Amino acid sequence: MSFSSFSLNPKLVDALPASVLKPSEIQKQAIPKIIQGQDVMALAQTGSGKTYAFGLPILHSMSQKPIQKLSQKLLALVIVPTRELATQVAGDLSRVGADLDLRVEVVCGGEDTELQIERLSTPANLIVATPGRLLALVNQGAVDFAALEHLVLDEADRLLDMGFIADIKSLIALMPTRQTLLFSATMPEPLLQFTQQILARDAIRLESNVVNTAVEDITQTIYHINKGSKAKAVIDLIKRNNWSQVLVFVNAKGDADALCKKIHKAKLTAASLHGDKDQALRTDTLNQFKAKQLTVLVATDVMARGIHIDALPVVINFELPEQAAVYIHRIGRTARAGLSGCAISLICHAEMPRLNAIRELSQLSVPVSELEGFPVTDKPIDPNSKRPPKDKQANRRTAKKRSASQFSKKQIR
């Protein structure tokens, strides 16, 4: 099956990247339904081509309209959870739609609002946006939904996780009747309830995989390791395997910076990426990593949703995410577009409950093993154990001593 079989505008098909040879499973299912104008809830694994699954039929539909209908009117809106994903989706759609005389714009935080208002003084035909900034611009009159025909919620479960649902409900309340498309890799119960509120009753549910699972081309490995040995283990794995490009996930911004410093000391090129970084620096860091100017990128989950890095070979979970569904998105940064990849997770005793939650959600059957050269010596914490009273008293006495030198002098006397 080829993209030409969908009867898409030939200019769209001709503009597809050379690496996109044939439609993915979710594209085969979604494109015809979207062209027909139906509301769609599509569940597909990360890296399965969701952007083209909704982008191609929407761009096709817009290209069929007379020029006066397109002139200075917003016809399509894609809402995503992060700035990086907004930039990526807009870039992908701009490239394939370059010959259609359509204007695509990005609206997200990290950029001066006045500059965005100035750009939007000439309305775009398609906007890719994060919810908060979009709502602010709508309230200022810079964005008008009067002609809107297509709404896409991309990475919908992440929009829910990040607390954007209130903003999205406010935005939808301002929109006319339109085609609504919802794309996600996981489907938690709260999101399912939300879809029932925003999709038409005859909406089509499409699934290109077992819900909440990762693609089969990802080789998953889980190592049980001491918490204090994780940084050394990451460095050892990278050097031992001579990996040239590795994405490492952590849960906290401070941990990203701290781990990055340790990797630097090991003479590996690395950078950290998280929400406290200036947007320009975040963009530059991501571009450096994509260009393989950095060996290691240490990131919080700002990177876990939708970001595409060509042929990324390895993802390492320095620690397991607090939410099981995030694990699917993290490891989905590798093995994209039909390629294979490797996902490694380093877990300590305290993370076993998180591993159990991931296994329950994703049907993960990967065994836990020990990493050669890193024996597990930490013991699991027994919540029922109590320390002897004398230990507590000793701790209190020690805490009263102001310094090690003071402690030593009193002992000498």
Residue pairs with C-beta under 8 A, 6 or more apart in sequence:
1 22
1 23
1 28
2 22
2 23
3 12
3 13
3 16
3 20
3 22
3 23
3 56
4 10
4 13
6 23
6 31
6 32
6 35
6 56
6 57
7 35
8 31
8 56
8 57
8 60
9 59
9 60
9 63
9 64
9 100
11 63
11 99
11 100
12 56
12 59
12 60
12 63
12 96
12 97
12 100
14 99
15 95
15 96
15 97
15 98
15 99
16 52
16 96
17 95
19 337
20 49
20 52
20 337
23 31
23 49
24 44
24 48
24 49
24 53
24 208
24 337
24 338
25 44
25 48
25 208
25 209
26 42
26 44
26 48
26 49
26 50
26 53
26 206
26 208
27 49
27 52
27 53
27 56
29 42
29 206
29 208
30 40
30 42
30 53
30 54
30 57
30 181
30 206
31 53
31 56
31 57
33 40
33 204
33 206
34 40
34 53
34 54
34 57
34 58
34 179
34 181
35 57
35 60
35 61
37 179
38 179
38 200
38 202
38 203
38 204
39 179
39 180
39 181
39 199
39 200
39 202
39 203
39 204
40 54
40 181
40 182
40 203
40 204
40 205
40 206
41 182
41 184
41 195
41 199
41 203
41 204
41 205
41 206
42 50
42 53
42 54
42 181
42 182
42 183
42 184
42 205
42 206
42 207
42 208
43 184
43 185
43 186
43 187
43 205
43 206
43 207
43 208
43 209
43 211
44 50
44 53
44 183
44 185
44 206
44 207
44 208
44 209
45 185
45 208
45 209
45 213
45 214
45 215
45 328
45 332
46 185
46 214
46 215
46 305
46 306
46 328
46 329
46 332
46 333
46 336
47 215
47 308
47 332
47 333
47 335
47 336
47 337
48 208
48 209
48 215
49 337
50 154
50 183
50 306
51 88
51 89
51 92
51 93
51 154
51 306
52 92
52 96
53 183
54 78
54 152
54 154
54 181
54 183
55 78
55 89
55 92
55 93
55 96
56 96
58 76
58 126
58 150
58 152
59 93
59 96
59 97
59 100
59 102
59 126
61 149
61 150
62 70
62 75
62 76
62 100
62 102
62 125
62 126
63 97
63 100
63 102
65 75
67 101
70 101
70 102
70 125
72 122
72 123
73 123
73 125
73 146
73 147
74 123
74 124
74 125
74 126
74 127
74 143
74 144
74 145
74 147
74 148
75 125
75 126
75 147
75 148
75 149
75 150
76 125
76 126
76 127
76 148
76 149
76 150
76 151
76 152
77 126
77 127
77 129
77 134
77 145
77 148
77 150
77 151
77 152
78 89
78 93
78 126
78 127
78 128
78 129
78 152
78 154
79 129
79 130
79 131
79 134
79 151
79 152
79 153
79 154
79 159
79 168
79 171
80 86
80 89
80 128
80 129
80 130
80 154
80 155
80 159
80 305
80 306
81 130
81 155
81 158
81 159
81 161
81 162
81 164
81 305
82 130
82 158
82 302
82 305
82 306
83 108
83 109
83 110
83 130
83 279
83 282
84 282
84 283
84 286
84 302
84 303
84 306
84 307
85 154
85 155
85 305
85 306
85 307
86 106
86 107
86 108
86 128
86 129
86 130
87 106
87 108
87 283
88 306
88 307
88 308
89 128
89 154
89 306
90 104
90 105
90 106
90 128
93 104
93 126
93 128
94 104
97 104
97 126
102 125
102 126
103 122
103 123
103 124
103 125
103 126
104 124
104 125
104 126
104 127
104 128
105 119
105 120
105 124
105 126
105 127
105 128
106 127
106 128
106 129
107 116
107 120
107 127
107 128
107 129
107 130
107 133
107 134
107 137
107 143
108 129
108 130
108 133
109 130
109 132
109 133
109 279
110 278
110 279
110 280
110 282
111 279
113 133
113 136
113 137
113 140
116 133
116 137
116 142
117 137
117 140
117 142
120 137
120 142
120 143
121 142
123 143
123 144
127 134
127 143
131 159
131 164
131 167
131 168
131 171
132 164
132 167
134 143
134 167
134 171
135 167
135 170
135 171
137 143
138 145
138 171
138 174
145 174
145 175
145 176
146 176
148 175
148 176
148 178
149 178
149 179
150 178
150 179
150 181
151 172
151 175
151 178
151 179
151 180
151 181
152 180
152 181
152 182
152 183
153 159
153 168
153 180
153 181
153 182
153 183
154 183
154 306
155 183
155 184
155 185
155 305
155 306
155 329
156 182
156 183
156 184
156 191
156 195
157 184
157 185
157 186
157 187
157 188
157 191
157 325
158 304
158 305
158 329
159 165
159 168
160 188
160 190
160 191
160 194
161 323
161 325
161 326
165 194
172 198
180 198
180 199
180 200
180 203
182 195
182 198
182 199
184 191
185 212
185 325
185 328
185 329
185 332
186 211
186 212
186 325
186 328
186 329
186 361
187 211
187 212
188 325
195 203
209 215
210 363
212 325
212 328
212 361
212 362
212 363
213 328
213 362
213 363
214 220
214 328
214 331
214 332
214 343
214 362
215 332
215 335
217 335
217 338
217 339
217 340
217 341
218 331
218 332
218 334
218 335
218 340
218 341
218 342
218 343
219 340
219 341
219 342
219 343
220 331
220 343
220 344
220 345
220 364
220 366
221 342
221 343
221 344
221 345
221 366
221 369
222 344
222 345
222 347
222 355
222 366
222 367
222 368
222 369
223 233
223 344
223 345
223 346
223 347
223 368
223 369
223 370
223 371
223 374
224 347
224 348
224 368
224 369
224 370
224 376
225 233
225 346
225 347
225 348
225 370
225 371
225 374
225 376
226 348
226 374
226 376
226 377
226 378
227 348
227 349
227 350
227 378
228 378
229 374
230 318
230 319
230 346
230 348
231 259
231 262
231 263
232 374
233 346
233 371
233 374
234 248
234 259
234 263
234 316
234 318
234 346
235 262
235 263
235 266
235 268
236 371
236 373
236 374
237 243
237 316
237 344
237 371
238 246
238 268
238 295
238 296
239 266
239 268
241 314
243 295
243 313
243 314
244 292
244 295
244 313
245 289
245 292
245 294
245 295
245 309
245 312
245 313
245 314
246 295
246 296
246 297
246 313
246 314
246 315
246 316
247 289
247 296
247 297
247 299
247 303
247 309
247 312
247 314
247 315
247 316
247 333
247 334
248 259
248 296
248 297
248 298
248 299
248 315
248 316
248 318
249 299
249 300
249 301
249 303
249 304
249 315
249 316
249 317
249 318
249 319
249 321
249 330
250 256
250 259
250 298
250 299
250 300
250 318
250 319
251 300
251 301
251 319
251 321
251 322
252 300
253 274
253 275
253 276
253 300
255 318
255 319
256 272
256 273
256 274
256 298
256 299
256 300
257 272
257 274
259 272
259 298
259 318
260 270
260 271
260 272
260 296
260 298
263 270
263 296
263 298
264 270
268 295
268 296
269 293
269 294
269 295
269 296
270 294
270 295
270 296
270 297
270 298
271 285
271 288
271 289
271 294
271 296
271 297
271 298
272 285
272 297
272 298
272 299
273 282
273 285
273 286
273 297
273 298
273 299
273 300
273 302
273 303
274 299
274 300
274 302
275 300
275 302
277 285
282 302
285 294
285 297
286 297
286 303
286 307
288 294
289 297
289 309
290 309
290 310
297 303
298 318
301 321
301 326
301 329
301 330
303 333
304 321
304 326
304 329
304 330
304 332
304 333
305 329
307 333
308 336
308 337
309 333
309 336
311 339
312 333
312 334
312 336
312 341
313 334
313 341
313 342
314 334
314 341
314 342
314 343
314 344
315 330
315 331
315 333
315 334
315 341
315 342
315 343
315 344
316 343
316 344
316 345
316 346
317 327
317 330
317 331
317 343
317 344
317 345
317 346
317 347
318 346
319 346
319 347
319 351
320 327
320 345
320 347
320 351
320 354
320 355
320 358
321 327
321 330
321 354
322 354
324 354
324 357
324 358
324 360
324 361
324 362
325 361
327 345
327 358
327 362
328 361
328 362
330 343
331 343
334 341
334 342
334 343
335 341
345 355
346 371
347 354
347 355
347 368
348 378
349 378
349 379
349 380
349 381
350 381
352 380
355 368
358 364
359 365
370 376
398 407
401 407
401 410
